Amino acid sequence: MSSTADVLIIGSGIVGSAAAYYLAKKGKSVTVLEAADAVGNGGSSRNGGGVRQSGRDPRELPLVMWGIQNLWPALAQELDTNVEYVQKGNLRLGKTEAHLKTLQKLTDQAVACGLDVRMIDGDEVRAINPYLSQEVIGASWCPTDGHANPLTTTLGYYKKARALGARFITGEPVRSLQKRRGRICAAVTPSGIYEAEQILVAAGCETRELTLPLGVDVPMRKKKSECLVTEAEPPLFAQMLGTAEADFYGHQTAHGSFVFGGSTGLEPFGLTDEAFPASTSLSAPCTCRGIMKYFPALADAKIVRTWAGWTDASADGIPVLDEADGVPGLYLACGFSGHGFGIGPAAAYSLAERMTGGTPPVDLSPFRCTRFRAKI
Ligand SMILES: Cc1cc2nc3c(=O)[nH]c(=O)nc-3n(C[C@H](O)[C@H](O)[C@H](O)COP(=O)(O)OP(=O)(O)OC[C@H]3O[C@@H](n4cnc5c(N)ncnc54)[C@H](O)[C@@H]3O)c2cc1C
């Protein structure tokens, strides 16, 4: 079988699905190849839903700020889908002077990039969120941060892209990419060859093994992240929360459950086949102990499920959004390093602009793929 499209996208996470939508909207014929049996089966259906600017690497800030100002507020309307976007701010909490120092540094960096974020004391923190314990002595407060539902957002992009003619083929793992006369020309799967003028690889960590044979190497490694969800509780607060130490983050969803994620250091020590990202029995209790110190009110909340997902951690913690050097027509969107949901729509929009000869809304040079090369 040989099948052609203007653009082939590998991976149907939020980035691949959103890129399919924005490219189809510009009149491109698009085919999306997804290895799993369902769309969005990677990090995009497993993440904590944070749509935040605060605490980010300054190189990422212009792009994520643009997305939060220009895409997220109208996304539900644009996609005809309830993406459950709530823009009620992010409190990044501190309990010690060392925490406040960390938060102050992040805040200063973000303010220098034009973000509305400031340090507040414990009383102001509890005025915003009265459920926080007296142990919290301060926080950074970014009123324009928020959260959304990763499942419905990814599905919304998928449905809307399909409505514009994009074709999604699941259970179709790409094994290799092909060049013709130096340009990218096709992706090979067990069932055939898909030809296209342009190929966007948005396959998370697997991007590396697909592009490496073409001489394009993005240093990334697979890193496991875990989340948990509680039973539905009465509405308590609408902000996104995080901590200076990044030991937990989370929010209350539209139907009342709390979704929390956290880094415990135990994630790599699963018992099961690491091809499938299973949660450990130890991580959730560790995360919960942290949460209870900040939120005594949640001490009795019952956890109904835990899960894990892979993130594509790049060597310098920010993504690659670029045409591959030396392989015209091959584009990469990878290395989101555990925070690609909030920035995903803006990343996909920008690449769609670039791939169609338009001008991305912000400078994409911090995300070039050649940045890892040895400097001469
Ligand atoms: C537990 C957890 C919590 C997180 N919390 C947050 C958060 O709160 N906020 C935030 O911004 N980000 C968060 N993230 C990160 C975020 O989920 C990811 O950065 C984002 O979803 C990446 O989207 P993507 O489309 O690039 O990749 P993915 O969603 O991983 O999609 C890649 C797709 O490519 C497919 N694929 C792989 N190889 C092939 C192949 N050879 N052929 C065809 N298809 C292939 C995969 O099956 C997958 O569907 C979290 C991640 C995890 C795991």
The ligand as an ORCA input file, in Angstrom:
! r2SCAN-3c Opt
* xyz 0 1
  C       1.773     11.653     34.596
  C       2.028     12.867     33.739
  C       1.643     14.133     34.196
  C       1.847     15.265     33.394
  N       1.361     16.483     33.810
  C       1.429     17.556     32.976
  C       0.808     18.795     33.338
  O       0.166     18.925     34.374
  N       0.933     19.848     32.466
  C       1.609     19.749     31.280
  O       1.719     20.734     30.562
  N       2.162     18.553     30.900
  C       2.075     17.475     31.702
  N       2.625     16.260     31.320
  C       3.340     16.176     30.038
  C       2.384     16.089     28.861
  O       1.440     15.066     29.057
  C       3.172     15.811     27.582
  O       4.276     16.707     27.495
  C       2.304     15.988     26.341
  O       1.129     15.235     26.457
  C       3.095     15.551     25.127
  O       2.209     15.440     24.044
  P       2.723     14.795     22.702
  O       1.585     14.891     21.737
  O       4.025     15.407     22.328
  O       3.089     13.291     23.086
  P       2.178     12.051     23.482
  O       0.891     12.434     24.059
  O       3.044     11.152     24.282
  O       1.870     11.398     22.082
  C       2.835     10.728     21.314
  C       2.092      9.699     20.502
  O       2.991      9.145     19.542
  C       2.669      7.780     19.407
  N       3.809      7.081     18.825
  C       5.016      6.796     19.419
  N       5.812      6.138     18.556
  C       5.112      6.004     17.393
  C       5.396      5.404     16.142
  N       6.595      4.805     15.895
  N       4.447      5.423     15.172
  C       3.247      6.018     15.401
  N       2.910      6.592     16.580
  C       3.841      6.601     17.565
  C       2.343      7.342     20.833
  O       1.587      6.147     20.850
  C       1.575      8.542     21.363
  O       0.183      8.417     21.172
  C       2.466     15.121     32.114
  C       2.855     13.847     31.661
  C       2.634     12.729     32.447
  C       3.025     11.370     31.923
*
